[in-house]
Amino acid sequence: MDRTFWALSDPTRRGVLQRLMDQPGLSVSELAQSFSLKLPGMTKHLDVMSDAGLITRTKTGRTVAVNLSAAPMQEAMAWLNRYERFWTVSLDRLTTLLEEDDTK
């Protein structure tokens, strides 16, 4: 899970995951162009995401296609959901305070 959160901590990597959700199977070159990165820079980002299990890469000839793998994010969400009650209580209190303020 540490690798998942590390991979998700970078805005470029989150952007790559969004692109792959919208357009599965993009090549490394297509992804690099989308983010104005050179291939070595994109490869480093993809290595981090691959180590976290967030993507899979498939090579066909000289082209490497990248696909999203959501299972690690599901595990991270399950972990976060265990703590949801802590911020839900705070948000409920804030809502109550705001509603009381509106009635005054």
C-alpha positions in Angstrom: 0.0 0.0 0.0 3.0 2.3 0.6 3.9 2.0 -3.0 0.4 2.8 -4.1 0.3 6.0 -2.1 3.8 6.9 -3.2 2.8 6.5 -6.9 -0.5 8.5 -6.4 1.4 11.3 -4.6 2.7 12.7 -8.0 0.3 14.8 -10.1 1.8 13.5 -13.4 1.3 9.9 -12.4 -2.3 10.7 -11.4 -2.7 12.3 -14.8 -1.3 9.2 -16.5 -3.8 7.0 -14.6 -6.7 9.3 -15.7 -5.6 9.1 -19.3 -5.3 5.3 -19.1 -8.8 5.1 -17.6 -10.2 7.2 -20.5 -7.9 5.6 -23.2 -6.6 2.2 -22.3 -3.7 0.8 -24.2 -1.8 4.0 -25.0 1.8 3.6 -25.9 4.6 5.0 -23.8 5.3 7.5 -26.5 1.7 8.7 -26.6 1.7 9.1 -22.9 5.0 11.0 -22.9 3.7 13.4 -25.6 0.5 14.1 -23.6 2.6 15.3 -20.6 5.4 17.0 -22.6 7.9 14.5 -21.2 10.8 12.8 -22.9 10.7 9.0 -23.0 13.2 8.5 -20.1 11.1 10.8 -17.8 7.9 9.0 -18.7 9.6 5.6 -18.2 10.6 6.6 -14.7 7.0 7.5 -13.8 5.7 4.2 -15.4 8.3 2.2 -13.4 7.0 3.7 -10.1 3.4 2.9 -11.2 4.3 -0.6 -12.3 6.1 -1.3 -9.0 2.9 -0.3 -7.2 0.9 -2.6 -9.5 -1.1 0.3 -10.9 -0.3 -0.4 -14.5 0.6 -3.3 -16.8 2.8 -3.0 -19.9 2.5 -5.2 -22.9 5.1 -5.1 -25.7 4.1 -5.8 -29.3 7.1 -5.4 -31.6 8.7 -2.2 -30.6 5.6 -0.6 -29.1 4.8 -0.9 -25.4 1.1 -0.4 -24.5 0.2 0.6 -21.0 -3.0 -0.3 -19.2 -4.5 0.6 -15.9 -4.7 -1.9 -13.1 -7.1 -0.7 -10.4 -6.7 -3.4 -7.7 -4.1 -1.5 -5.6 -6.3 1.5 -5.6 -9.2 -0.6 -4.3 -7.0 -1.8 -1.5 -6.0 1.8 -0.6 -9.7 2.9 -0.7 -10.7 0.1 1.6 -8.0 1.3 4.0 -9.2 4.9 3.8 -12.8 3.9 4.2 -12.0 2.5 7.7 -11.2 6.0 8.8 -14.1 7.7 7.1 -16.1 8.0 10.3 -13.5 10.4 11.7 -14.0 13.0 9.0 -17.7 12.3 8.6 -18.3 13.2 12.3 -16.4 16.5 11.8 -18.3 17.3 8.6 -21.6 16.6 10.3 -20.7 18.9 13.1 -19.7 21.6 10.6 -23.0 21.2 8.8 -24.9 21.5 12.1 -23.0 24.7 13.0 -23.6 26.2 9.6 -27.3 25.4 9.7 -27.6 26.9 13.2 -25.9 30.1 11.9 -28.3 30.3 9.0 -31.3 30.3 11.3 -30.0 33.2 13.4 
